[in-house]
Amino acid sequence: MVVANNRNGQILINETAIRKNVHQAVERLTPGSKLFAVVKADGYGHGAVQVARAAAAAGATGFCVAVLDEAIQLRKAGLVEQPILVLGLTDETKVDLVVKYDVTVTVADAEWLRAAAQLKQSLRVTGRLKFFLALDSGMGRIGLQRPEEVRAFVATVNELQAQFDWQGLYTHFATADSPDDHYFNFQLHNFRQLLGEIKHLPRYVSVANSAADLWHPVPEANLVRYGIAMYGLNPSGTAIKPPFPLTPALSLTSELVSVRQVEPGRSIGYGATYSVTEPTWIGTIPLGYADGLRRSLQGFLVLVNGKRCPIVGRVCMDQLMVKLPNSVPVHTKVTLIGTDHGHTITLQEMAEHCQTIHYELACGFSNRLPRFYYQTDLND
Ligand SMILES: *Cc1c(COP(=O)(O)O)cnc(C)c1O
């Protein structure tokens, strides 16, 4: 989709907030531990390259992404010093690209190593391929689940040492963001059992996403995969308070492109779901679900001059309408996420209204919305 640079509608990213959030987490690391910034899905919609740069400046020593192409994007943007771990599985036929761009892949079984070793040789790829082993302690997604599988994997790595560089291992918790730690403890127990099968541990042992880092210290681990909290969003929504304040980095602003009084008897939007019963000031905003503003936002609020105005009628693909308390000039600023005149609408509130999580909304804002970056005073 084309970037709508000639429309007033944009995502604003506060780089200082990202730096502050990363810095606070880095300060809490135990000696010898590191933090990798998770910038998959274009930095959760915030812009992967800019977020990676801000995170590195605040003490992140590496990055995590979901797919190989996201790693290559960072390398091509000049981020060539730091390790980049691909958290999803990479097809073994891509070994040439993995080595070429010095990317670290996730490996989830010994068969992958064997297949990749063969392809490396037939493609004449020289150099050792870096990888992390995924251990499935109960997420049910990827990784080895049983102690005997881990034992066999270690034997394969030893056999293929000339081809591979075993950098680390990790597991992923399904419920680290929940106040109930029953399943977390079950996974931790499983993880420790799997870990017990490995005599010589690789450099990195990682268990923590943001939630595990904030609420579940695990002494054996020495690498944090820091995602959502870096963007200033509480991984638990509102269920658990973070040990230090997180500063949201993202806001979304636009303007009123039309302001008119609508007479009783008329309706607003597709399906005529909102009927006007008295003369009503209606403002139109040039954003819609094609920008990632969901149809389920009907009834949610936006800020106009610090006043909360409800979204009335269905959200269209490219426009949405709000009810105004009075007439205001065309071009008046609208804040959909962020602070205006001391009032704030958060991504968390928006997610609650849409019955989803802020993660999904943040990475759902489309590329039609340009992203702009700014910095603030560190103490703001
Ligand atoms: C996305 C992801 C993370 C980051 O999770 P947050 O909750 O955003 O901190 C860490 N590890 C893995 C394997 C992931 O897929």
The ligand as a Tripos MOL2 file, in Angstrom:
@<TRIPOS>MOLECULE
LIG
   15    15     1     0     0
SMALL
NO_CHARGES

@<TRIPOS>ATOM
      1 C1          7.5070  -12.2840   20.1970 C.3       1 LIG1
      2 C2          8.4210  -13.1140   21.0210 C.ar      1 LIG1
      3 C3          9.1000  -12.5420   22.1150 C.ar      1 LIG1
      4 C4          8.8010  -11.1420   22.6150 C.3       1 LIG1
      5 O1          7.6310  -11.1730   23.4050 O.3       1 LIG1
      6 P1          7.0750   -9.8770   24.1600 P.3       1 LIG1
      7 O2          5.8900  -10.3770   24.8960 O.co2     1 LIG1
      8 O3          6.7040   -8.8880   23.1070 O.co2     1 LIG1
      9 O4          8.1740   -9.3890   25.0310 O.co2     1 LIG1
     10 C5         10.0370  -13.3240   22.7570 C.ar      1 LIG1
     11 N1         10.2790  -14.5930   22.3780 N.ar      1 LIG1
     12 C6          9.6250  -15.1790   21.3600 C.ar      1 LIG1
     13 C7          9.9460  -16.5870   20.9980 C.3       1 LIG1
     14 C8          8.6590  -14.4670   20.6640 C.ar      1 LIG1
     15 O5          7.9940  -15.0620   19.6690 O.3       1 LIG1
@<TRIPOS>BOND
     1     1     2 1
     2     2     3 ar
     3     2    14 ar
     4     3     4 1
     5     3    10 ar
     6     4     5 1
     7     5     6 1
     8     6     7 2
     9     6     8 1
    10     6     9 1
    11    10    11 ar
    12    11    12 ar
    13    12    13 1
    14    12    14 ar
    15    14    15 1
@<TRIPOS>SUBSTRUCTURE
     1 LIG1         1 GROUP 0 **** ****
